[in-house]
Amino acid sequence: MAENLEVKVAEVEQRARSNTRRIDKLEQSTDALHELTLAVREMVLKQDYTAGQIEKLDKKVDGIDSRMDAVEQKPAKRWEGVVEKIIAGIVGALVAIAAAVLFGP
């Protein structure tokens, strides 16, 4: 009976050592998983910040784009005004010439 008890104690001790090794490995895995979780959380926070910055830049670019459109249209509007004045001058001169020829001496 004493031998049977010694065998059982030896088996329990062997099982305890095996379980201790398994628990140590699980602790390492849990620590690694925790570090990974923290890294993912940090990446998400940085991604949210980056998305916000991109949205701000997008709004700024839209504003700059609309101002550039206005600046680009100014010379075209000036040119149209110059052409209108030239045409009005030519028409005025033609009318004056026609009036001079018709009502002249």
C-alpha positions in Angstrom: 0.0 0.0 0.0 2.9 2.4 0.7 4.3 1.6 -2.7 1.0 2.4 -4.3 0.8 5.7 -2.4 4.4 6.6 -3.4 3.6 5.9 -7.1 0.5 8.1 -6.9 2.4 10.9 -5.2 5.1 10.7 -7.9 2.4 10.8 -10.6 0.8 13.8 -9.0 4.2 15.6 -8.7 4.9 14.8 -12.4 1.5 16.2 -13.4 2.1 19.3 -11.3 5.4 20.0 -13.0 3.7 19.5 -16.4 0.9 21.8 -15.5 3.4 24.4 -14.2 5.2 24.4 -17.6 1.9 24.6 -19.4 0.8 27.5 -17.2 4.1 29.3 -17.8 3.6 29.0 -21.6 0.0 30.3 -21.3 1.2 33.3 -19.3 3.7 34.1 -22.0 1.1 33.8 -24.7 -1.3 35.9 -22.7 1.3 38.6 -22.2 2.1 38.6 -26.0 -1.6 38.8 -26.8 -2.0 41.7 -24.4 0.9 43.6 -26.0 -0.6 42.9 -29.4 -4.0 44.3 -28.2 -2.3 47.5 -27.0 -0.5 47.9 -30.2 -3.7 47.5 -32.2 -5.5 50.0 -30.0 -2.6 52.5 -30.6 -2.8 51.9 -34.3 -6.6 52.6 -34.3 -6.1 55.8 -32.4 -3.4 57.0 -34.8 -5.6 56.0 -37.7 -8.5 58.0 -36.3 -6.2 61.0 -35.9 -4.9 60.6 -39.4 -8.4 60.4 -40.8 -9.3 63.6 -39.0 -6.2 65.4 -40.4 -7.0 64.2 -43.9 -10.5 65.5 -43.6 -9.2 68.9 -42.5 -6.7 69.0 -45.4 -9.5 68.0 -47.8 -11.6 71.0 -46.7 -8.6 73.3 -47.1 -7.9 72.0 -50.6 -11.5 72.5 -51.5 -11.3 76.1 -50.3 -8.0 76.7 -52.2 -9.5 75.1 -55.3 -12.6 77.5 -55.3 -10.3 80.5 -54.7 -8.1 79.4 -57.6 -11.1 79.1 -59.9 -12.0 82.7 -59.0 -8.5 83.9 -59.7 -8.4 82.0 -63.0 -11.6 83.6 -64.2 -10.5 87.2 -63.6 -8.3 87.5 -66.7 -11.1 85.9 -68.8 -13.6 88.5 -67.5 -11.2 91.3 -68.2 -10.5 90.1 -71.7 -14.3 89.9 -72.4 -14.7 93.5 -71.1 -11.8 94.7 -73.4 -13.3 92.9 -76.4 -16.8 94.4 -75.7 -15.3 97.9 -75.5 -13.3 97.4 -78.8 -16.5 96.2 -80.5 -18.5 99.1 -79.1 -15.7 101.5 -80.3 -15.7 100.0 -83.8 -19.5 100.0 -84.1 -19.5 103.6 -82.9 -16.8 104.6 -85.4 -18.8 102.9 -88.2 -22.0 104.7 -87.2 -20.1 108.0 -87.1 -18.6 107.3 -90.5 -22.0 106.3 -91.9 -23.6 109.4 -90.5 -20.9 111.6 -91.9 -21.3 110.0 -95.3 -25.0 110.2 -95.3 -25.4 113.6 -93.7 -22.2 115.2 -94.8 -21.6 118.1 -97.1 
